[in-house]
Amino acid sequence: MNFKTIFPRLFSEKSTPTISIDSLTEKHLSEHVPAWKNVYDGETPWRYARKGGLDGGYRRVRGISAARALCSELSALCFSQQMDLRFSSPNTKDLVEKVLQENAFWSCFPLFLEKTFALGGGVVKVYTEGEKIRLNYVGAEGFVPTQYDEKGVYGGIILSAAAKNGENYLLAEINSKTDNGYTVTNRLFKQKGGEYREVPLSELYPELEERTEINGLKKPLFVYFRPACSGDGPLGTSVYANCTDTLESLDVVFDSLQREFVLGKKRIIVPTSALRGEYGKDGKLHKYFDEQDEVYQAFSPDDREELKIYDNSTQLRVEEHKQAIEQLLDLLCMQTGLSAGSLSYHNGNPATATEVTAKNDRTFRTKTAHQQLIREGLLQMTENIVLLAVLMGQLPASAMEDKPVITFPDSVSRDNTSKIDNAVKMLSAGIIDKNQALGEIYGLTPEEAENTK
């Protein structure tokens, strides 16, 4: 997809562009991202249903938020524990861990990962602010990929919204790969009516450089994360992109369950002679049945049948709805690569990630595929942190040769105890060497195992 032909004014260096809101929010992201975000936020196409009766109209369909629950479950499954980060140099490890701690990485990244599963991608940008190294977590709705190949995304536009004195602004940070390195161009747009028009950058960011060239840089300072789902080349797709019909069915059944309680309320039939009447403030007679009335009433024996009170309540179909929801949740699991029951809401006590993957091979395979891409992205992110630390003089140049090793200790294996025992036995028998044993236990590549200290 060539974004220059779709959005030529943003890439023009001479013109003063006028940009419509629709262009920024729909055409220049993946065309499906807005729809995926609406499902994640509960603003689905099936949110409203037509009412009955002559007046018609629409009512809001009650939703179960299955898409958000699915992405939250995948995020917790793939990144439920702090990752094990290792470097050969303790100084390098201490600096990287300090940067992660200062940027609330351990609390922000799981939320970022949840949105990445929902929207099909996301970006973590590493940058400097004074003497500090910062991380910026950008969802797919705020990133426009412009340069990519089969290896990944290496150029794009990061969009950031801001407001000042009641005015709305949009900052476009254009990251482009050049023959000599990388170029970062910042352009500011101000909303006027339904359009954004470019204004001087100093109007909102007086200290921000309009153009920065980094010669010799071979990779961008942002990292593009995506789920292990097929998409447009290296661009990912939402984990629920192909199962929106199931999500709609879940909302329909849940809405029916909620209406079952509303429409199935207890109803008592009383004779008209048991009703009392009072005139309201509007001057009209309002009749009601006083359930607290204990005064003796005189009646004829012939009126005995007419004075009976009947319970006309209907039986609630709760179990049928619960079974339908369970079946649809299992279907959603099958469509998203999870084992049946992974999204069940009454399977007893919650299981840890290791317990789940120990008995659910399908979940384990899906989790492993997602974690492989997450690990690759985190390795690039930590390498960018080290690069900026070297450029700022916080680490020596030799730190660039110190390659990080990342593992997920608690959730990477089906059963850590059995894996360790098997690896130790094969190592003792001479079947595998030390590096292969480390790879078997921690899921490391031969290169990563070789660099492990």
N, C-alpha and C positions, 0 to 999 in steps of 0.2 A: 504494500500500500504506500503510495507516494503522497505524503502529507503536504509537500510543497505545491502540488497541483490543486489540492483541496483547500488549502489555507495559505495562498501565496503572500498575503500582506504581512503575515507574521514573520515570514522568512525574508521579506524585503528589507534592505538596509536604507533605502532612500525615502520610501513613502511614509506618510503618516496614516496608519491604517485605521479603519473603522471595523470593529469586530462585533458580531451579534452574539448574544448569550447562547443561542442555540448552537452556534458553531463551536463554542468552547466546551459545552456540556454534552454534546452528542456526536458530531461528525468527526471530531479529531481525537477522540478516544476510540477504543474498540467499539464498534457500533452496538455491541451487545452489553457493554458495561452498565449503561444506565438502566437497562431492563433487569440485569442481575442485581444491581443495587436496590432497585425498587422491591424485588422479592425479599432481599435481605432485611430491608427496613419495614417490611409488612405492607408496602404499597403495591400490592399485586394487581394484575388486570382483572382478577376475579374478586376483588375486595367488596364490590357492591352487587347486590342481587335485586331483581325487580320485585316489588311488593305486589300482593294480590289486590283485588277490589277494583272499583270503577275509577278511583282517583289515580291509581298506579303509583309511580314514584319508585324510589330505590331505598334499600336499607343496607347497613353495613354488615358484611359477613364476618363472624367471629373467627379469628385465625389461631392456629396452634404454634406458629413461628417455627415450623420444622426446619426450614432452611438455616436459620440462625443457630438452632440447637445442633444441627449436623456439623456446621463449621466450627462451633465451639468444641464439640466432641473431637473432631479431627485435630484441632489445635492442641487440646489437652493431651491427646494420644501421641502426637508427634513431638511435643515440647512440654511435657508435664514436669520435668525436672531440669535443674540448671545443668547446662552442658559441661562436659569435662574439657577444658581448654589447656593445651600444653605447648610450651615453647622450650627450646634448648636453653635459652638464657632466662634466668629468673627476673632480670630487670625488664625484659620485653613483656613477659607474662604479667608482671605487676602493673606496668603501664596500661596494657590493654584492659585488664580487669578494672583498673581505676576509671578508665574512660567509660566502660560499660556501666559501672556503678553510678557514675555522675550523670549519665543520660537515662537512668531508670530503665535500662535495657531489659532486666528480668521481669518487669511488670508490663512494659510497653510492647515487647516483641510478641508475646502470646496473643495480645489483642490485634496487633498488626497481622499476625499469621492467620487469625480467624477471618479478617477481611480479605486477605490474599486468597484463601480458599473460596470465599464468596464471590469475589470479583475477577478471579482468574489471574491476578498479578498484583505486585506492589513494589515499591522502591525504598531502600534505605540509603540515604545519602550521608556521606562522611564529609564534614567541612570544619573549618576553623572559625572561632569567634574569640578574638583577642589571643590569649595564650592557651585557650581551651580547645579541645577537639570535641565536636558535637556530632550527634546523630539525628537525622530527620527522617521520620517514618511517613511515607507518602503512599496513600492508597491508589488503586488503579484509576479512580475517578479524577485524580489530580496529576496524572502523568500521561504525556503523549509520546509514545515511542516513534522516533524518526529514523534511526539507523539501527539495523539489526541484520543478522544472518543466521545460519543454522547453529552457530556457536552461542548466540545470545544477543542481548540488547546492549549496544554500546553508544547510543546517542538518543537524546530525547528532551522533552520540555517538561519542566516541573512547574506546575501552576500553584500559586499560593494566594489566597484571598486575604484582604485586609480592609480595615475601615478607619477613617479619621475625620472628625468633625462632621459626621453624618454622611460622608462620601464613601462610596465603595470602590475599592481598587483591586486589581489583579496583577500580580507579579509573575512574569514568564521568564524562567531561567532556562536558557537554551544551551544544552550541552552537546557539542559537536566534535567529532573526531576529524582531525586534519592530517595532512602529510607530516607535519612536524610535531604533532602532539594533540593537545585538546584545547578547545576554546569554549569559554563560558560567557555568554552574552545575557545581560539582564535588561528586560524591557518592561516598563510600567504602563498599565492601562487603567483609565478612570471611567467609571460607568456614568453615562449621560443618557437618561431615558432608558431605552431597551438595548443600548449599544455600549461597547467599550471603545474609547478612543485613546490612542497613545499620548502620554504626557511625559515631561522630563522626569527622569528617575529621581532627581533631587527633591521633587515635590513630596516624596514620602520617605525615601532612603538616601539622604544626602551623603552618607559615608560609603555607600555601595558603589563599587566600580561597574561601569557599564560593560566593559569588555576585559576579560582576563585570558591571556594565552599562557598555557603551561607546556612548554617545549619538552619533548622527550618522554612525556607521559604516554604509556602504551595502552592504558585501560582507563575507563571512567572512574570517577570517585563516587559513583552511585552503583548499587547492586540491584539487579532486577530479580525478584523472587516470583515463582509461579508454582502452582500445583503440578503434580505428575499426571496431567490430563492433556490429551491432544488438543492443539489449538492452531493458530495461524503462525506456523514456523515456531520460533522460540517464545511467542506470546502464548500464555496459558489460557485456559478456559475455566469457568466456574465449575466447582465439583457437582453442582446440581443443574448444570446447563441442559442436560438431556433427560431430566426427570421432573420438569415443572408440572406435568399432568398429575404425577403422584402427589406433589405438594398441594396442588389444587384440591385433589380428592381428600387429603387430610384435613384441609380447612373446611370443606363441605361437610364431612362427617362430624368434625368438632362443632361446627355451627349447628348441625342438626341435634347434637347432644345437648348443647346449651338451650336450644329452643324446646327440647323435650321437657326440660324442667320449667320453662316459662309457660308453655302451652298445656303441660300436664299437671298444673297446680290442683290441689284438692278443691273439688266443687260440691257444694251441698245444695240440694233442691228442697225448698220449703214452700208450703202453701201460701197463696196470696193473702189469706186471712191472718197469717202470722206476721205480716209486714206492718210496720208503723210508718207514719208520715209526719213530716215537719216542713214548714215553709222556710226556705233559705233567704239570704239577703237579696237574692235576685227576684224574690216574689214567687218563685216556683215551688211546687210541692215535690219533696224528695222522699222516696220511700226506702226503708232499710229494715234489716232483721236484727233485732236486739238480742244477741246471744247471752246477755247477762240478765235478761228479764226472768225473774223467778216468781212473779205474781200469779196467783191462781186465776185461771180463766174458766168461765162457764161455757160448756158446749153440749150439744146433743149427742147421744150415743150413735146416732146415724152419721155423725161427722167424723167418726174415729179414723176411717181410712183416708179421708181428705186431709186430716191434720198430721199425718205421718211425715217425717223428714227423711229424705233419701240421700245416701252418699253416691254421687255419680262420678267419682274420680276414676281415672284410667291408670293402668299399670305402666310405669316408666320403663322404657327399653334401654336400660343402662348397659347391661352385659353385651347386648348386640352391638352397641356403639363401641364399647371397649375392645371387643374382638376385631371389629373392622379397623379401628385405629392401629391395633397391634399388627394386623396383617399388612396394612399400608406401610407401617414403619419398617417391617421386615423387607417389603418390596423396595423401599427407599435404600435400605442397607445393601441389598443386592445390586441396585443400580449404581451405587457409589463405591462399591468395592469393599464393603464391610460384611462381616459375618452376621447371620440372622440373630436378632436379639441384642445387637450392639446398642441400639437406641431404645430398648425396652425400658419402660418406666416402673415396672414392678417385678424385677428379677431378684429381689432381695437386696442384700448389702452391696454397695458399689464395689467394683473390682478395680485393682490397680492396673496400670498399663501392662505390667508384666504378666499379671494373671489373665487379663483379657487375651493377650497375644499368645499365651501358653496354650490355650484351648481353641483359639480361632485362627486357623492358618490364613484364611482369606483376609481378615483384618491385618494380620502380621505382614502379609505381602504388600498390601496397599500402604500401610504405614511405612514400611521400608522404602518403597518407591518415593513417597513424599519426603521422607527424611534424607534421602540421598541428595535431592535437589536443595533442600534446606541447608544441609551441611556444606554443599558447594558454595551457596550464597554467603553463608557465615564465614567461610574461609576467605572469600574475596573481601568481605567487610573488614575482617581483622587485618588482612594485608593492607588495606587502605588506611586503617588506623596507624599501623606501623609506618607506612609511607609518609603520612603527614607528620608523625612524630620525628622522623628522620629529617624532613625538610625544616622543621621548627627547631632542630637541635636538641630535642629531648632524648633522642636515642642515637647511637653511632650508626654510621652507614652500613656496618656489618650486620645490623639487625634485619636488613632487607633479605639476607640469605637465611634467616631463621624462619623456616616454614612452620606455620601452626598445624596442630593436629587436634581435631574436634571429634568427640564421641558423645553419645547419649547413654550414660551408664545404666539407668534404670529401665529405660524403655526400648533399648536397641535390640535386645535378645528375647527369645521366647522364654527361656528358663536359664538364668545366669548360672545357677549352681551346676546344672547338668552340662552346660557348655564348657564351664571351667574344668570340670572333672574329665570330660572327654578330651579337651585340649591337652591337659596335663598328662593323661595316659598316653596319647599319641606322641607327645614330646618325649616322654620317658622311653617309649618303645622305639624312638628314632624314626617314626613315620613322617613327622613334620619337624621343621626347625623352629627356632624361637620366634622369628618374624611371622611365620605362618600361624603359630599358636596365638600370638597377639591379634592377628587378623581374625582368627576364629572366635576369640573371646570378645573383642571390642568392635569387630566389623571394619577393621582398618585395611587400606590397600597396602601392598608390599612397600611402596615408597613411604607411606605414613608410618608403618611399623618400623622401618629402617631408621627414621628420624626420631622415634620415641626414645626418651631417656628415662 
